[in-house]
Amino acid sequence: SIPEPQREAWKKFAAKGFRTQEDFEKEVVRHVETTLARSMFNCDETAAYAAASLAFRDRLITQWNRTQQRQTFADGKRVYYLSLEFLMGRALDNAMLNVGLKDVAKAGLQDLGFRIEDIINQEHDAALGNGGLGRLAACFLDSLASLNYPAWGYGLRYRYGIFKQEIVDGYQVEVPDYWLDFNPWEFPRHDVVVDIQFYGHVRKFQDTQGKQCSSWEGGEIVKAVAYDVPIPGFDTAATNNLRLWSSKAASGEFDFQKFNSGDYESSVADQQRAETISAVLYPNDNLDRGKELRLKQQYFWVAASLYDIVRRFKKSKRAWSEFPDQVAIQLNDTHPTLAVVELQRILLDLEGLEWDEAWSIVSKTFGYTNHTVLPEALEKWSVPLFQNLLPRHLQIIYEINLYFLQSVERKFPKDRDILARVSIIEESQPKMVRMAFLAIVGSHKVNGVAELHSDLIKTTIFKDFVKIFGPDKFTNVTNGITPRRWLHQANPRLSELIASKTGGLGFLKDLNILNDLEKYADDKEFKKEWAEIKYANKVQLAKHIKSTTGVTVNPSALFDIQVKRIHEYKRQQMNIFGCIHRYLTIKSMTPEERKKLAPRVSIFGGKAAPGYWMAKTIIHLINNVGAVINKDPDVGDLLKVIFLEDYNVSKAEIIIPASDISEHISTAGTEASGTSNMKFVLNGGLIIGTCDGANIEITREIGENNIFLFGNLAEDVEDLRHAHNYGSHTLDPDLAKVFEEIKKGTFGDAGAFSALVGAIEDHGDYYLVSDDFHSYNQTQTLVDEAYKNQDEWVSKCIISVARMGFFSSDRCINEYAESIWNVEPLAPEKGETDGLGK
Ligand code: Z16
């Protein structure tokens, strides 16, 4: 760092962010002319987007620097959020709103000849995630910064994010998402590079004091290079950091020895193999496939992040025992569980601590969040694969398991079976490492993501661990969403209306202020404005539908939306069967009867994992049903079925504000929480849903008159499944008619859908589609009736929004901070924000 006498110059010339329109325009023009080497004669929207982003990035990095300096100086506890996914979406709009300069930018861009919407739309989504889990991590980063918590996110800098979905002849086609061509939001830190080791062997030796030691030697080295993404808080000068690691060959450009010996091709291949580690995001949501490259990704990212965290801790020259007072690490699902083992290895093999001393530090440092009870999603790694890739880590896991099982045996000496049930190593062929069990044993707290889910993990998959560790180790933190992106950014007109009645934008920082809206639930003028905004949002979505699918939809029809990853447990198949049922009902009616029906647009969107055939079949069926219904003159506006291609964060920002009703209809007990349910209600839409995940808590908050619940309860699912398999299973009669129609070929070759129908008719109907079908359709009829009374409908929407305060990710992050991390906010000094502009 710079010696004291020279620091005056640094202070004098310190970078300052712009504040006025004039300064913003100056920055944009400077970036166009110098950074991009273009001019007013060839500045298109892409260049204007780049320049505007760079102007905001400069401003953010100034705030970022001060935030980091303040945190270093305070020398307090920091939180590290380890997530293999961060589904960020676009950054420019968010940055403008969070620093409170969107109006300035809008006027400035206009003065320079651009419309701000067009500029915002130039940005490619940062889509480094699959669905709920990745988007939750992104909402958490927004809340951590907005609440001034000293926190870092750690992830992987994938060259390819989640694939882009195209629909060709009704089928999903995956196109690679190469998003890094131009990304103004990241700072490469070529000086922050960590060597990561793989393969090799373990050497045992005695040190000079005669102590038994282990050392991991040989194998190969890959470099991890840091890329930093600034995360601005809303209405605060705090700007946190998301550090993403990119893999690079260790020998620089290429291996010169191989090059000189004429083996050029193989030296290039080595380099490419190293770069493969961070090349692609695995596109599975709620499914574990056990691929070696995925384990490599996990260790690569975990080892680089821990090296960084430990290096930062060591600068403070504290005793190791203080590590858990300085560092809280949250494991987002089991993906980063190797961090538990890696920290133990660092303390034991590299820092020379005793096992017990090291383990006590490790287990106080970590918290583990579980996001699913689905057995196919729980990570397991084969022991032989582990042995080959991470030999020392496998030894440490065996040792952790040994001490753990010994303690279990002492506690339950008479229980013979418990040891096999809770062992971190599953005695299968081949043996498997159970990552969730390792995460539980290595953490001081384990949480689920909604009340029902947290109860379920305690009574089913982790039941034995509650007996072993006691109930206090297990807790619930119900998920939340950031109101900045999901209300203010996605639905600016609604945000403005709310601000006008609640005394400004304060509700975006304290979402319980929404309560003030309840007194307008019967206010005629307010309701009119409310309904106008909803209608305008539907017109906007109708335009999007027209331009992407060619189908004209009536914005006055009820918009019924289900957008989320396609999965059997989320039951998009039940929704499309419901559409077919509705179609058959319409077809059987007289023109007079049809006139009484409520027009509806059923909108679907979501990606299927590329290898998930049943999910792809569901997409195919939705598209084929749409093709038939949308051109049937008997139906007209009464029903349209739309599949929106390539659902992602930026499309969600258009879709969600336009819903009248959205569907959250998973088989009870399968959806851990769901978070889009919260986004839809916050945007003034009602929901139809099962008693699952956070739907239950949403009902408790907004009142059961304001939600359409249906279907069997979680507690009955097991018995129903048993009855399907061992009793008699009769198909719901309406569903039988739907199947008949599919089999007739009304929606194209019936053979294409036989697996989908067969899963329900012949293979046990695991997700209870038939059991819930009748109650689902009945409830949809109630929705139709309720929608006819627009006056009452709008009141329900207003009351619901007014009661959504609980679902802010700010509430959620404060709960983590208090009950799991034990960290305090570190607010910027007064005037720091003002200082930036001057
Ligand atoms: C995921 O998105 C979720 C769970 C999981 O094990 C893996 C992935 Cl990629 C989702 C849950 O399905 C959803 O219910 C929950 O709201 C979300 O994680 C965030 O907790």
Boltz pocket constraint, residues with backbone or C-beta under 6 A from the ligand:
constraints:
  - pocket:
      binder: B
      contacts: [[A, 130], [A, 131], [A, 132], [A, 133], [A, 134], [A, 136], [A, 284], [A, 285], [A, 286], [A, 287], [A, 333], [A, 370], [A, 371], [A, 372], [A, 377], [A, 449], [A, 479], [A, 670], [A, 671], [A, 672], [A, 673], [A, 674], [A, 675], [A, 693]]
      max_distance: 6.0
